[in-house]
């Protein structure tokens, strides 16, 4: 909930999240210019009307006067000066009030309150400034949330690999180790170091996705979804070929508009998950189809493994961060892959579901809208 600064009805209690500010864009100050134009035009118009009134009075009360008199000039100058003074006073007072609100909000942000927002509708003629302020505050809040989540999550999960690295490093200091034991300990240290590095990268990605509310428009492209999935399968060929897994692939030619880097995270993580839980000589089936009929045309991706399957309790938590259903595989994963998949699919306005039978296998189904509401 956004905090309210004092004496300000211009603070929005429910700010819109996720807006970004383009540093290369030029601010639109036409509202402010219009106010300045009004300040100049209105007193002039009212002064002319005042002059007409004075001239009208002079004509009726001094109808015998036919020559110019200095009072005619005062008839327009004095009302103009008076109206200009009034408009300048009240207009500057209004501007100063809005500037004070903006200043108070900036001071609050400087003290670490990134949740404060201004109601741009009531900040005229400083609407563009308040919009820029809100964008800045939202970006700072996202960065702060990213930092906090990363510290909390990473500090919780990195203990196991750190303890392993420290323990086996201390064993290597012993003098009575055989060459085989040294190699074994060094291999464990290398594996745990790699796991720690992957954990940091995945945690950072998950935290970033948690604070992201929509796909960045600058990263949206139209690309071949089937070709992207095929490349991901080839990328992980060593993993599934070492287990002699039979890959049964049926990919229809599908074109998709979105962020290819984020979409790739779905296929990589689902493939890694299927390969990890599929036993040697097992089978993985992958299909990609397009349903262009009905009210909600969509792209359907399915991946089915012949692994150990899951029970209902495991299915209920499968998309939770750091959750690993099978403890026997906990050392081989981070528990973030499926959480990342779920978050990316949500950002793409799609859905992901899972069906599983114990000792038979698991099927993940991803549905993405053909007409993506980016």
PyMOL commands that set and color helices and strands:
alter all, ss='L'
color gray80, all
select helices_A, chain A and resi 30-61+70-110+120-122+127-157+159-172+179-211+217-219+225-235+237-242+260-277+312-317+327-332+337-347
alter helices_A, ss='H'
color red, helices_A
select strands_A, chain A and resi 220-224+246-251+255-259+283-291+298-305+351-357+361-369
alter strands_A, ss='S'
color yellow, strands_A
deselect
rebuild
show_as cartoon
